[in-house]
Amino acid sequence: MTATTRPMLATYPGEINLDRDMLSRTIDALLSCGQACTSCADACLSEADVAQLVKCIRTDLDCADVCTATARVLSRHTGYDANLTRSLLEACATACRSCGEECERHASMHEHCRICAEACRVCERACRELLATIGG
């Protein structure tokens, strides 16, 4: 959990249309996953068999971008748009599932892929849980 997510949400002066604790956990999972995916992609680039990891690198980078963008949007509440939030969470859950599955294929050979796959699974769950509270 980041040191600032929960306090920033707690001090937001307006209404937030989502459960603040769940939102905080989701933002932290998104940021953690984005960092794990970026680090995994970089580690993959340093492996001797980098040619075998091209798809992993690509899914890592895509997932990191989607997670980071989603965290940024979920951190803003003025003019909240449930449809946009719902779409981003769905896209993020999809990216996390895809990246987690790809990293899992390499997890027995590369510890960084195992760690990344785990972060992706946690983030996918967090996105789906928050998504379930939005309805639609």
Protein Blocks (a to p, Z undefined) as FASTA:
>chain_A
ZZklmmmmmmpmbdcfbdfklmmmmmmmmmmmmmmmmmmmmmmmmpmklmmmmmmmmmmm
mmmmmmmmmmmmmmpcghpafklmmmmmmmmmmmmmmmmmmmmmmmmmmmklmmmmmmmm
mmmmmmmmmmmmnoZZ
